[in-house]
Amino acid sequence: MKRVGRLAAVAAAALVASAHVGSPNVVFEGAAGPYDVRVVVRPPLVVPGTADVVVRSSSAELRRVVVRPVFLCVGVAGAPEGDVAQRVPGDSSAFAAQVWLMRAGAYSVYVTVEGARGSGTVVVPVMSVATGRLGLSTPLGGILVVLGVALVAGLVTIVRAAVGESLVPAGESMSRPARRRANVIAAVSLPVIAMLLFGGATWWKSVDADYQRSMFRAPPLVTTVSAVGPRTMLRLTADSGDLYTPLAPLIPDHGKLMHLFLVSEDARSFAHLHPLREDGAFRVVLPPVAAGRYRAFADVTTELGSAVTLEGSVVAPQPRIAVADGSPNDPDDAWITSRAAATIAPGAVDSVAPGLAIAWSGGAGLFTPGHDTELRFEVRDARGVVADLEPYMGMPGHAVITRDDGSVFIHLHPMGTISPTVQRLFALRDKGDTTVNGRLRIDDSALANTPAMNGHAMPASGALSFPYEFPKPGRYHIWVQVKRNGRIVTGAFDAEVR
């Protein structure tokens, strides 16, 4: 297995994945012209395949919705015409459509809505990758076995008849030698048929193995902890071999080349860090979190339009100093250590700083897997009044969700699960802003953060809402991060999904 010593300049690949673990659906909430919309895209497990698209709006004025898949390497000019979405029966606010994703790579679903106040379009990035295999159920497998045995028996019977009864003149009986010869040939045909079946099964396994090799597998995150003076340094690289898909060159998302999230096994300690690239690897000083084993999730974005999450683990030693003086850590880093979470329910509050709390404001907190939901929180000051916020890396707030066993991870914003940088990449492609070799011209100024992205303006209020679909039942941990008076604070919550 080959070692890839750096994350920022490994070979370009055609396959990409979205920045999630175990949470494939894409959710966007924002403005399409004069209309507020929520778009949910459920990508297929296999490619080519069809993605389900659901568009909702609080406005009853929508008359027509058109969805159009656009491949990044082709752009709008080379994309097929859009499909008209149909109203969902019994839900006047929702439109649904299916779009084909024909190739592996970065797509965007262009959603155009039309109504009494005109029309508007929003771009929703979607990663088209093979991520699973369609299984064969036991009942269906049993039926196929029975049918297969019947077909083999029928084929042997046909062979026997072809060399036996079919050669006997009409009205005559088959002689004993002829009957014996037909039986022998029929018996010999059985191993021949078995060899054909074995050859077919071998071919099928080879095709299945080729497909499994084509499935996206993010390179594992390789971590090394070492002491550097009074500080504890964490070094990060990607391990890529035959089983893993290499990454393309990285570009900043929210102004950072990497967003690293550390989650302790008991979920009481959490860190959101931004490692710096140095000598072909990423490095960051570990904050003074509690000692122990942590799950590590590193979000990176490539110039191919992929937002990828790398997974690994870190064993944090006992903090050597309370605060790492002279640390190169990013000013947007934040963490909490050994703090119990509030269980989401009416009245749930987490006191995150003196005179500041983050409260759940979303009602009963009953969550069902696969259902579009809103995670609502309020940042309140000492008087219990909703507080004003400052932009935190271009967003009103950030949320991180993991399942208790680490099988689900997602980095959310009020605009949903998508990467704002990938939206801008599609804008560059639509402008034809490419090099002579067809590569996108990546201009850091064009990718810079802004308070308003694609119509989702930065609110002054501390009332936050994160759209999401929990993928499966279980216990989940949610961290909400905001910035107020120059300080980043983190609220911790737990939720049961049934």
C-alpha positions as CSV (number, residue, x, y, z in Angstrom):
1,M,0.0,0.0,0.0
2,K,1.4,3.3,-1.0
3,R,1.7,6.2,1.4
4,V,0.5,9.6,0.4
5,G,2.3,12.0,2.5
6,R,0.2,15.1,1.9
7,L,-3.4,16.0,1.5
8,A,-3.2,19.1,-0.6
9,A,-1.5,17.8,-3.7
10,V,-2.3,14.1,-4.3
11,A,-3.4,12.9,-7.7
12,A,-6.7,14.1,-9.1
13,A,-9.4,11.5,-9.2
14,A,-12.8,11.2,-11.0
15,L,-14.6,10.0,-7.9
16,V,-15.7,12.3,-5.2
17,A,-17.8,12.2,-2.0
18,S,-19.8,14.6,0.1
19,A,-18.6,15.8,3.5
20,H,-20.4,13.4,5.7
21,V,-20.2,9.9,7.2
22,G,-23.3,7.8,6.9
23,S,-25.6,10.7,6.0
24,P,-25.9,10.8,2.2
25,N,-28.9,13.0,1.7
26,V,-28.3,16.6,0.7
27,V,-30.3,19.4,2.3
28,F,-30.3,23.1,1.3
29,E,-32.4,25.9,2.7
30,G,-32.2,29.4,1.3
31,A,-33.6,31.8,-1.3
32,A,-34.4,31.1,-5.0
33,G,-35.1,34.6,-6.2
34,P,-38.0,36.0,-4.2
35,Y,-38.9,32.6,-2.7
36,D,-37.6,30.8,0.3
37,V,-37.1,27.1,-0.5
38,R,-35.9,23.9,1.0
39,V,-34.4,21.3,-1.3
40,V,-33.7,17.7,-0.3
41,V,-31.7,15.5,-2.7
42,R,-31.4,11.8,-2.1
43,P,-28.6,10.5,-4.3
44,P,-28.6,7.0,-5.7
45,L,-26.4,4.2,-4.2
46,V,-25.1,3.3,-7.7
47,V,-24.1,5.3,-10.7
48,P,-25.7,5.7,-13.2
49,G,-28.8,6.1,-11.1
50,T,-31.7,8.4,-10.3
51,A,-31.7,10.9,-7.5
52,D,-34.9,11.9,-5.8
53,V,-35.4,15.7,-5.4
54,V,-38.0,17.3,-3.2
55,V,-38.6,21.0,-3.2
56,R,-40.6,22.8,-0.5
57,S,-41.6,26.4,-0.1
58,S,-43.6,28.3,2.5
59,S,-45.0,30.3,-0.3
60,A,-48.2,29.1,-1.8
61,E,-47.5,31.1,-5.0
62,L,-45.2,28.5,-6.7
63,R,-46.7,27.3,-9.9
64,R,-43.8,25.5,-11.5
65,V,-40.6,23.9,-10.4
66,V,-37.9,22.6,-12.8
67,V,-34.9,20.6,-11.7
68,R,-31.8,20.1,-13.8
69,P,-28.7,18.0,-13.1
70,V,-25.5,19.8,-14.2
71,F,-22.2,17.9,-14.3
72,L,-19.2,20.1,-13.1
73,C,-17.0,19.0,-16.0
74,V,-19.6,20.1,-18.5
75,G,-21.3,23.1,-17.0
76,V,-24.8,24.5,-17.8
77,A,-24.1,24.9,-21.5
78,G,-23.6,21.1,-21.9
79,A,-26.3,20.0,-19.5
80,P,-29.6,18.4,-20.5
81,E,-32.9,20.2,-20.2
82,G,-34.5,20.2,-16.8
83,D,-37.5,18.1,-15.7
84,V,-40.7,19.6,-14.4
85,A,-41.3,18.5,-10.8
86,Q,-44.8,17.3,-9.9
87,R,-46.8,18.4,-6.9
88,V,-46.7,15.8,-4.1
89,P,-50.2,14.4,-3.5
90,G,-51.6,15.7,-0.2
91,D,-48.9,18.3,0.3
92,S,-49.4,21.5,-1.7
93,S,-46.1,23.0,-0.5
94,A,-43.9,20.2,-2.0
95,F,-42.8,19.3,-5.5
96,A,-40.9,16.1,-6.4
97,A,-38.9,14.9,-9.3
98,Q,-36.2,12.4,-10.3
99,V,-33.1,13.2,-12.1
100,W,-30.5,10.9,-13.7
101,L,-26.9,11.1,-12.5
102,M,-25.0,9.4,-15.3
103,R,-21.4,9.8,-14.3
104,A,-19.3,9.7,-11.1
105,G,-18.2,13.2,-10.1
106,A,-19.5,16.5,-8.9
107,Y,-23.0,17.5,-9.9
108,S,-25.3,20.3,-9.0
109,V,-29.1,20.3,-9.2
110,Y,-30.3,23.6,-10.5
111,V,-33.7,24.2,-9.1
112,T,-35.8,26.9,-10.8
113,V,-39.0,28.0,-9.2
114,E,-41.7,30.1,-10.9
115,G,-44.6,31.9,-9.3
116,A,-46.6,35.2,-9.1
117,R,-43.5,37.1,-8.1
118,G,-41.4,35.9,-11.0
119,S,-38.8,33.2,-11.0
120,G,-35.5,32.3,-9.2
121,T,-32.8,29.6,-9.4
122,V,-30.8,28.0,-6.7
123,V,-27.8,25.7,-7.1
124,V,-27.5,22.6,-4.8
125,P,-24.2,20.7,-5.1
126,V,-24.6,16.9,-5.1
127,M,-21.8,14.2,-5.2
128,S,-22.5,11.4,-7.6
129,V,-20.6,8.3,-6.4
130,A,-21.2,4.6,-6.0
131,T,-21.5,4.2,-2.3
132,G,-23.3,0.9,-1.9
133,R,-24.6,-2.4,-3.4
134,L,-28.2,-3.4,-3.9
135,G,-28.6,-6.5,-1.8
136,L,-30.5,-9.6,-2.7
137,S,-33.2,-10.5,-0.2
138,T,-33.4,-14.0,1.2
139,P,-37.0,-14.7,-0.2
140,L,-36.0,-13.5,-3.6
141,G,-32.7,-15.5,-3.4
142,G,-34.7,-18.7,-2.5
143,I,-37.1,-18.1,-5.5
144,L,-34.2,-17.7,-7.9
145,V,-32.6,-20.9,-6.6
146,V,-35.8,-22.9,-7.2
147,L,-36.2,-21.4,-10.6
148,G,-32.5,-22.1,-11.4
149,V,-32.9,-25.8,-10.4
150,A,-36.0,-26.0,-12.6
151,L,-34.2,-24.5,-15.6
152,V,-31.3,-26.9,-15.2
153,A,-33.7,-29.8,-15.0
154,G,-35.5,-28.5,-18.1
155,L,-32.2,-28.1,-20.0
156,V,-31.2,-31.7,-19.2
157,T,-34.6,-32.9,-20.3
158,I,-34.3,-31.0,-23.6
159,V,-30.8,-32.4,-24.2
160,R,-32.1,-36.0,-23.6
161,A,-35.0,-35.4,-25.9
162,A,-32.8,-33.9,-28.6
163,V,-30.6,-37.1,-28.8
164,G,-33.4,-39.5,-28.0
165,E,-37.1,-39.2,-28.9
166,S,-36.5,-36.5,-31.5
167,L,-34.5,-39.0,-33.6
168,V,-37.2,-41.8,-33.5
169,P,-39.5,-41.9,-36.6
170,A,-43.2,-41.0,-35.9
171,G,-45.2,-43.9,-34.5
172,E,-42.2,-45.9,-33.5
173,S,-40.8,-46.6,-30.0
174,M,-37.3,-45.7,-28.9
175,S,-35.0,-48.8,-28.8
176,R,-33.2,-49.9,-25.6
177,P,-29.7,-48.8,-27.0
178,A,-31.1,-45.5,-28.2
179,R,-32.6,-44.9,-24.7
180,R,-29.4,-45.8,-23.0
181,R,-27.4,-43.5,-25.3
182,A,-29.8,-40.6,-24.6
183,N,-29.5,-41.2,-20.8
184,V,-25.7,-41.2,-21.0
185,I,-25.6,-38.0,-23.1
186,A,-28.0,-36.4,-20.6
187,A,-25.8,-37.4,-17.7
188,V,-22.7,-36.1,-19.4
189,S,-24.5,-32.7,-20.1
190,L,-24.9,-32.2,-16.3
191,P,-21.2,-31.4,-15.6
192,V,-21.0,-29.4,-18.8
193,I,-23.9,-27.3,-17.6
194,A,-22.3,-27.1,-14.1
195,M,-19.1,-25.8,-15.7
196,L,-21.1,-23.2,-17.6
197,L,-22.8,-22.1,-14.4
198,F,-19.5,-22.0,-12.6
199,G,-18.0,-19.8,-15.4
200,G,-21.0,-17.5,-15.2
201,A,-20.8,-17.2,-11.4
202,T,-17.0,-16.4,-11.7
203,W,-17.7,-13.8,-14.3
204,W,-20.4,-12.2,-12.1
205,K,-18.1,-12.2,-9.1
206,S,-15.4,-10.5,-11.2
207,V,-17.9,-7.8,-12.3
208,D,-19.0,-7.3,-8.7
209,A,-15.4,-7.0,-7.5
210,D,-14.7,-4.4,-10.2
211,Y,-17.8,-2.5,-9.1
212,Q,-16.7,-2.6,-5.4
213,R,-13.3,-1.3,-6.4
214,S,-15.0,1.6,-8.1
215,M,-16.9,2.6,-5.0
216,F,-15.6,5.7,-3.2
217,R,-13.6,5.1,-0.1
218,A,-12.1,8.2,1.4
219,P,-8.4,7.7,2.4
220,P,-8.1,7.1,6.2
221,L,-6.8,9.9,8.3
222,V,-3.4,9.0,9.8
223,T,-2.6,10.9,13.0
224,T,0.6,11.2,15.0
225,V,0.8,12.9,18.4
226,S,4.2,14.2,19.6
227,A,5.5,16.6,22.2
228,V,7.0,19.9,20.9
229,G,8.3,21.8,23.8
230,P,5.5,22.5,26.3
231,R,2.9,21.7,23.6
232,T,1.3,18.6,22.2
233,M,1.4,18.6,18.4
234,L,-1.0,16.6,16.2
235,R,0.2,15.7,12.7
236,L,-2.3,14.6,10.0
237,T,-1.8,12.8,6.7
238,A,-3.9,10.7,4.3
239,D,-3.1,7.0,3.7
240,S,-4.1,6.1,0.1
241,G,-3.7,2.7,-1.5
242,D,-5.4,0.4,-4.0
243,L,-8.6,0.4,-1.9
244,Y,-8.9,4.1,-1.6
245,T,-9.6,7.0,-3.9
246,P,-7.0,9.7,-4.0
247,L,-7.9,13.3,-3.4
248,A,-7.5,16.3,-5.8
249,P,-5.8,19.5,-4.8
250,L,-7.5,21.2,-1.9
251,I,-9.2,24.6,-1.8
252,P,-10.4,26.5,1.2
253,D,-14.0,26.2,2.5
254,H,-15.1,28.9,5.0
255,G,-11.6,30.2,4.5
256,K,-9.9,27.0,5.9
257,L,-8.2,24.2,4.0
258,M,-9.2,21.7,6.7
259,H,-11.9,21.6,9.5
260,L,-10.9,19.0,12.0
261,F,-13.4,17.7,14.6
262,L,-12.4,15.6,17.6
263,V,-15.1,13.8,19.6
264,S,-14.2,11.8,22.7
265,E,-15.6,8.3,23.2
266,D,-18.0,9.5,25.9
267,A,-18.9,12.6,23.8
268,R,-18.2,14.9,26.7
269,S,-15.2,16.6,25.0
270,F,-15.3,18.1,21.6
271,A,-13.0,20.3,19.5
272,H,-13.4,22.1,16.2
273,L,-9.8,22.9,14.9
274,H,-8.2,24.2,11.7
275,P,-4.8,22.6,11.1
276,L,-2.2,24.5,9.2
277,R,-0.5,22.9,6.2
278,E,3.3,22.5,6.7
279,D,5.9,20.3,5.0
280,G,3.4,18.1,3.1
281,A,1.2,17.5,6.1
282,F,-1.3,19.3,8.4
283,R,-0.4,20.2,11.9
284,V,-2.3,21.6,14.9
285,V,-1.6,22.0,18.5
286,L,-3.9,19.9,20.6
287,P,-6.0,22.1,22.9
288,P,-6.2,21.1,26.6
289,V,-9.0,18.6,26.2
290,A,-9.5,15.6,28.5
291,A,-7.1,12.7,27.9
292,G,-8.4,9.7,26.1
293,R,-9.3,8.4,22.7
294,Y,-11.1,10.7,20.2
295,R,-12.8,10.0,16.9
296,A,-11.3,12.4,14.3
297,F,-13.3,13.7,11.3
298,A,-11.4,16.0,8.8
299,D,-13.5,18.0,6.3
300,V,-11.6,19.0,3.1
301,T,-12.8,20.4,-0.2
302,T,-11.1,19.8,-3.6
303,E,-11.1,21.8,-6.8
304,L,-13.0,18.9,-8.4
305,G,-16.0,20.0,-6.4
306,S,-15.8,17.3,-3.8
307,A,-16.3,17.9,-0.1
308,V,-14.7,14.9,1.6
309,T,-14.6,13.7,5.2
310,L,-11.5,11.7,6.3
311,E,-11.9,9.5,9.4
312,G,-9.3,8.5,12.0
313,S,-8.6,8.5,15.7
314,V,-6.5,10.4,18.1
315,V,-5.2,9.4,21.6
316,A,-4.9,12.7,23.5
317,P,-2.5,12.7,26.4
318,Q,-2.9,14.6,29.7
319,P,-2.8,18.3,28.9
320,R,0.7,19.5,29.5
321,I,-0.2,23.2,30.0
322,A,-3.6,24.9,30.5
323,V,-3.1,27.2,27.5
324,A,-0.5,26.6,24.7
325,D,1.2,30.0,24.6
326,G,2.5,30.8,21.1
327,S,0.3,28.1,19.6
328,P,-0.2,28.4,15.9
329,N,-3.8,27.4,16.4
330,D,-6.4,29.3,14.3
331,P,-8.4,32.0,16.1
332,D,-11.5,30.2,15.0
333,D,-10.6,27.1,16.9
334,A,-13.0,26.2,19.8
335,W,-13.4,23.3,22.2
336,I,-15.2,22.0,25.3
337,T,-13.9,19.4,27.7
338,S,-15.6,17.0,30.1
339,R,-19.0,18.7,29.9
340,A,-22.3,16.9,30.0
341,A,-24.8,17.6,27.2
342,A,-28.4,18.7,27.6
343,T,-31.0,16.3,26.3
344,I,-33.1,17.8,23.6
345,A,-36.6,18.4,25.0
346,P,-38.8,21.5,25.7
347,G,-36.8,23.8,28.0
348,A,-33.4,22.2,27.4
349,V,-30.6,24.7,27.9
350,D,-26.8,24.6,27.9
351,S,-25.0,27.4,29.7
352,V,-22.0,28.0,27.5
353,A,-20.4,31.1,29.1
354,P,-21.2,33.5,32.0
355,G,-24.4,35.3,31.0
356,L,-24.9,33.3,27.8
357,A,-26.8,30.1,27.0
358,I,-27.9,28.1,24.0
359,A,-31.4,26.7,24.3
360,W,-33.4,24.2,22.3
361,S,-36.4,26.0,20.8
362,G,-37.7,23.2,18.4
363,G,-40.6,21.8,20.4
364,A,-40.9,18.2,21.6
365,G,-37.7,17.0,20.0
366,L,-39.2,13.8,18.5
367,F,-37.1,12.8,15.6
368,T,-37.8,10.1,13.0
369,P,-35.2,8.7,10.6
370,G,-35.5,9.9,7.0
371,H,-37.8,12.8,7.7
372,D,-37.0,16.4,6.9
373,T,-36.7,18.3,10.2
374,E,-35.5,21.6,11.7
375,L,-33.0,21.7,14.5
376,R,-33.9,25.0,16.2
377,F,-31.8,26.8,18.9
378,E,-31.7,30.2,20.5
379,V,-28.7,32.0,21.9
380,R,-29.8,33.9,25.0
381,D,-28.1,36.5,27.2
382,A,-28.3,36.8,30.9
383,R,-31.8,38.3,30.7
384,G,-33.1,35.4,28.7
385,V,-33.3,37.6,25.6
386,V,-32.3,36.3,22.2
387,A,-28.8,37.7,21.7
388,D,-27.1,39.2,18.7
389,L,-24.4,37.2,17.0
390,E,-21.3,37.8,14.9
391,P,-20.5,35.8,11.7
392,Y,-18.5,32.7,12.6
393,M,-16.5,31.8,9.4
394,G,-19.2,33.5,7.3
395,M,-22.1,31.7,8.9
396,P,-24.5,32.6,11.7
397,G,-23.6,29.3,13.3
398,H,-22.2,25.8,12.8
399,A,-23.6,22.5,14.0
400,V,-21.9,19.1,14.2
401,I,-23.8,15.9,14.5
402,T,-22.5,12.4,15.3
403,R,-24.2,9.2,16.1
404,D,-23.1,7.5,19.4
405,D,-21.1,4.8,17.6
406,G,-19.5,7.2,15.1
407,S,-21.2,5.8,12.1
408,V,-22.8,9.2,11.3
409,F,-21.1,12.5,11.1
410,I,-22.3,15.7,9.5
411,H,-21.1,19.4,9.6
412,L,-24.2,21.6,9.2
413,H,-25.0,25.2,8.6
414,P,-28.3,27.1,8.6
415,M,-28.2,26.8,4.8
416,G,-28.0,23.0,5.1
417,T,-25.4,20.3,4.4
418,I,-23.9,21.8,1.3
419,S,-20.5,23.4,0.8
420,P,-20.7,27.1,-0.1
421,T,-17.3,26.8,-1.9
422,V,-18.6,24.1,-4.2
423,Q,-21.5,26.4,-5.1
424,R,-19.0,29.0,-6.1
425,L,-17.1,26.5,-8.1
426,F,-20.2,25.9,-10.2
427,A,-20.6,29.6,-10.7
428,L,-17.0,29.8,-12.0
429,R,-17.7,26.9,-14.3
430,D,-20.8,28.6,-15.6
431,K,-18.8,31.7,-16.4
432,G,-16.3,29.5,-18.4
433,D,-13.5,30.6,-16.0
434,T,-11.1,27.8,-17.0
435,T,-7.5,27.3,-18.1
436,V,-6.5,26.2,-21.6
437,N,-6.5,22.6,-20.2
438,G,-10.0,22.9,-19.0
439,R,-9.2,23.2,-15.3
440,L,-11.1,25.7,-13.2
441,R,-9.3,28.9,-12.4
442,I,-9.3,28.9,-8.6
443,D,-9.3,32.4,-7.4
444,D,-9.1,32.7,-3.6
445,S,-10.9,36.0,-3.7
446,A,-13.8,34.4,-5.6
447,L,-14.0,31.7,-3.0
448,A,-13.8,34.1,0.0
449,N,-16.4,34.0,2.7
450,T,-19.2,36.5,2.6
451,P,-22.0,37.1,5.2
452,A,-24.6,36.2,2.6
453,M,-24.3,33.1,0.4
454,N,-26.7,32.3,-2.3
455,G,-29.5,34.4,-0.7
456,H,-29.0,33.1,2.8
457,A,-28.3,36.4,4.6
458,M,-26.5,36.6,7.9
459,P,-29.2,37.2,10.6
460,A,-28.6,39.6,13.5
461,S,-30.6,37.4,15.8
462,G,-29.4,34.4,17.7
463,A,-32.3,32.3,16.6
464,L,-30.8,29.5,14.6
465,S,-32.3,26.7,12.5
466,F,-30.4,23.8,10.9
467,P,-32.2,21.7,8.3
468,Y,-31.4,18.0,8.4
469,E,-32.6,14.4,8.0
470,F,-31.4,11.9,10.5
471,P,-30.4,8.8,8.5
472,K,-31.2,6.0,11.0
473,P,-32.3,5.5,14.6
474,G,-30.0,5.8,17.5
475,R,-28.6,8.3,20.0
476,Y,-27.0,11.4,18.5
477,H,-24.8,14.1,19.8
478,I,-25.2,17.7,18.6
479,W,-22.8,20.6,19.1
480,V,-23.8,24.1,18.2
481,Q,-21.2,26.8,17.7
482,V,-21.7,30.6,17.5
483,K,-19.6,33.7,17.9
484,R,-20.6,36.6,20.2
485,N,-18.4,39.5,21.4
486,G,-15.4,38.0,19.6
487,R,-15.7,34.7,21.5
488,I,-16.7,31.3,20.1
489,V,-19.0,29.3,22.3
490,T,-20.1,25.7,22.0
491,G,-23.4,24.2,23.1
492,A,-23.7,20.4,23.6
493,F,-27.0,18.5,23.2
494,D,-28.1,14.9,22.9
495,A,-31.1,13.5,20.9
496,E,-32.8,10.2,20.5
497,V,-34.0,9.3,17.0
498,R,-36.6,6.6,16.8
